[in-house]
């Protein structure tokens, strides 16, 4: 059977399909639970969540499903910025604030260095069965703490080198994130511009290099992408953009609309919103800042500086100033229930598998 893989067996799920842990409110408890209840793996995108928000979300998901689900967290990076750099970044953003009717401001981003470790505390406390990581590999002591509790760990790699580092660190499985993927690039040990490797080229090379299961990600939107990934040696797929437009998704309606009406040539990779490269629909915000990369703060500082802009743009229904993350395959997106998406994927894979058997 196509769905009997190492990943489905290890995660105790029916289908080798993982909903990406997209931060920023997309992964509502309703979406996560709907995906898990349909036999795939729902994931909470906890990257930007406060402790209270994450705890409430975990508890709500548990009331909506008894099936396994995951929490995705961002591995923190050691970065520093000067007051001059903060002032330059604010000056760059003030014209956008003015267009939204906001007061120009000097905002100093406040970073909670302990959030990552406290999120792990919550994951252990609430016995979340699976934890995935983006932007790097967690410290050895945190990996040991999670493994001691029997929590399955999933890393992210955008190159073979990063996959090998994940395996060496003790990850149980690896997401091979191709360049087609929407949202943030997971690069951490390979230069971003050298790690823009397509899914079809990346997956088999990582499969050949590591002994742990590989999960394909990037541009996978239908059963054809799922089956192709399995043929390339992946033991599951991770899908993000396909779930953004689902009815249960917490994405802003204008974000969903942008994907549903989007085309493959409208996405760009930009660091303007967060300070870290991410793929999304091109818009006015990106165009205004794209030539000012030297004044953009590194992640997470830039992300904090633009939060008020994105929040206000959402309130005013101004998509030109929203972060409209999307992969390179938006034409196959649909606004349907998550369960319908998963059942449709499974049916399509079965038909295709029979055709080639």
C-alpha angles and dihedrals in degrees: 000000000000093000097052100096139140090260096051090049095047095045095039093233130136100226129039091237124118123190106223117247096243114186126216102063101300094112099067117180087251092057095046093048094044091054093047093045089053091058100262128098118272117204132202112221099219098166096115100021123124117228092257093049093048093048092049091048094050091048092048093049089052091055090052100046141020091197125100119280135173139227119216119205134181118244106229122240128213105243133150134195134194128231088249092055091049091050092050092049092050091048089053092051098044096082088057091048089052092052088056092048092251123140115256106250148180102231122183111207114232116209124199104216092185097054095093094054093044090051089055088050089056093046090054094042093053094040096236103186099215133035125187130193136212131188096029148328120307122238117281093247092055092048089051092049093051095044091049087062092049095250114157113233126213122191131194127232134180095183139030090253091056090048091054090050090051092051092047090051092056105260112160094215139000134227108220101209112202123205092255092069121115123233127022123359111238095216115140110146101027122063109261095237091051093048098060092111119154120246095245092055097038102049101058092044092053091043089055093047103049136048098214124084118281125216116205119223136172129076095002109142108144145022092281090061092046095051093043089054092051091049089052088058102264116140093210143353132241116214127190114157092047090061097044091076095045116119092244093052118114093216118129111267090241090054090054091047092051091055095042090052095035131111133210094255096055099073125093135179111241140166094198097103102044110006091251125089113264135164120239145134112298113248144156095280092057093044093051093053105028094094092047099066092135090064095048115103121233120257129308095021096059090047091056092047093054097044094091091049094051092045093051092044089055092051091050094043092239106153091179088075099039127099099244100188114196140153125235096266105065096138091080094053119119136184100235138123115285092240090054090051093052094045089049092050092050093048093048093049091050092051092048093046090053090050092056097038 
